Amino acid sequence: MSQNELAEAADVSQNTVFKIERGLTKASRSLPAIAKALGQTVEALLSDDEPEAPAISPAKARLLRKVEGADELTIPEIEKVVDAIINAETLKAEALKAKPH
């Protein structure tokens, strides 16, 4: 995530993110929003330990393992299939809403 993306997600200025990363300012007011945008706790950000990865469901973990094992050339194909599934589910939901009762 870039400084600009983090700043936007946390609703702070990019300059604030820059200064915090370099230890040029204390981020007491901004830190909760930044932590939330990163999917972390304030304590985790202030810790010297490696940040914990946000928890994901077992189903998502299985899917990620499968994608990580895929050849780089097949990743765009996987993306197309996932997009098609999501689009089909969206269309199905819209059709059910529009169906008269």
Backbone hydrogen bonds, N-H to C=O, Kabsch-Sander energy under -0.5 kcal/mol:
donor,donor_aa,acceptor,acceptor_aa,energy
6,L,2,S,-2.6
7,A,3,Q,-2.9
8,E,4,N,-2.4
9,A,5,E,-2.5
10,A,6,L,-2.4
11,D,7,A,-0.8
11,D,8,E,-0.6
12,V,7,A,-2.5
17,V,13,S,-1.7
18,F,14,Q,-2.5
19,K,15,N,-2.6
20,I,16,T,-2.4
21,E,17,V,-2.6
22,R,18,F,-1.5
23,G,20,I,-1.2
24,L,19,K,-2.8
25,T,19,K,-0.8
31,L,27,A,-3.0
34,I,30,S,-2.2
35,A,31,L,-3.0
36,K,32,P,-2.3
37,A,33,A,-2.3
38,L,34,I,-1.6
39,G,35,A,-0.5
39,G,36,K,-1.2
40,Q,35,A,-3.0
45,L,41,T,-1.8
46,L,42,V,-2.0
47,S,43,E,-1.0
61,A,57,S,-2.4
62,R,58,P,-2.4
63,L,59,A,-2.1
64,L,60,K,-2.7
65,R,61,A,-2.3
66,K,62,R,-2.0
67,V,63,L,-2.4
68,E,64,L,-3.1
69,G,65,R,-1.4
70,A,67,V,-1.4
74,T,71,D,-1.9
75,I,71,D,-0.8
75,I,72,E,-0.6
78,I,74,T,-2.4
79,E,75,I,-2.6
80,K,76,P,-2.0
81,V,77,E,-2.1
82,V,78,I,-2.7
83,D,79,E,-2.8
84,A,80,K,-2.3
85,I,81,V,-2.4
86,I,82,V,-2.7
87,N,83,D,-2.8
88,A,84,A,-2.4
89,E,85,I,-2.4
90,T,86,I,-2.3
91,L,87,N,-2.6
92,K,88,A,-2.4
93,A,89,E,-2.4
94,E,90,T,-2.4
95,A,91,L,-2.4
96,L,92,K,-2.2
97,K,93,A,-1.8
98,A,94,E,-2.0
99,K,95,A,-1.2
